[in-house]
Structure formats: structure tokens, C-alpha cells
Amino acid sequence: MVQESLTNALRHAPGAAVRVLVSGSVSGLTIRVENDRSVQERPNLSGTGRGLAGLRERIDELGGQLRAGPGRHDGWLVEAVLPG
């Protein structure tokens, strides 16, 4: 999830600050990746996979939940919560 989210940030918001938070407990694991808005022109990078749709399928298979959408600072947020 972190790799996919960082790739998306590079592709859609180059130069933006990106924050990664991983927290876990006996009840589960939360992974949160949030980027600010782009500060550079977007590179012409093509996708090679299924992106967020594929990520959502993998998280669902593990019994987790995925949230992806607008974040703070005109950026983007991807957050997964997986059961323990």
C-alpha cells in the first residue's frame, strides 16, 4: 500500500510533501499515506498496474477497509485499516 501510494504521489503530485504513518496494535494495523498538492509540473508517467482498484481488492481480501480521496492541503489521502 505504501509503495502504491508513494508512486501515485510521484505521478500526480511531484515535489509535494508526503507523510507516511504506520500504527499497529493487537486489534489491527492502520497505514496512512497523505501528500500535499503538487509543486511541480506532472511528469508523463504511464501506469503499469491496477492502482487504487487493485489495492482496494487486496485490502478487502484481508478483511480490511481502504479509504482514498482528497486530503488536507489540497492533496490526497490513502488510508487502510487491517484487522489484527
C-alpha positions, 0 to 999 in steps of 0.5 A: 500500500505504501509503495502504491501510494508513494508512486501515485504521489510521484505521478500526480503530485511531484515535489509535494510533501508526503507523510507516511504513518504506520500504527499497529496494535493487537486489534489491527494495523492502520497505514496512512499515506497523505501528500500535499498538492503538487509543486511541480509540473506532472511528469508523463508517467504511464501506469503499469498496474491496477492502482487504487482498484487493485489495492482496494481488492487486496485490502478487502481480501484481508478483511480490511477497509481502504479509504482514498480521496482528497486530503488536507492541503489540497492533496490526497489521502490513502488510508487502510485499516487491517484487522489484527 
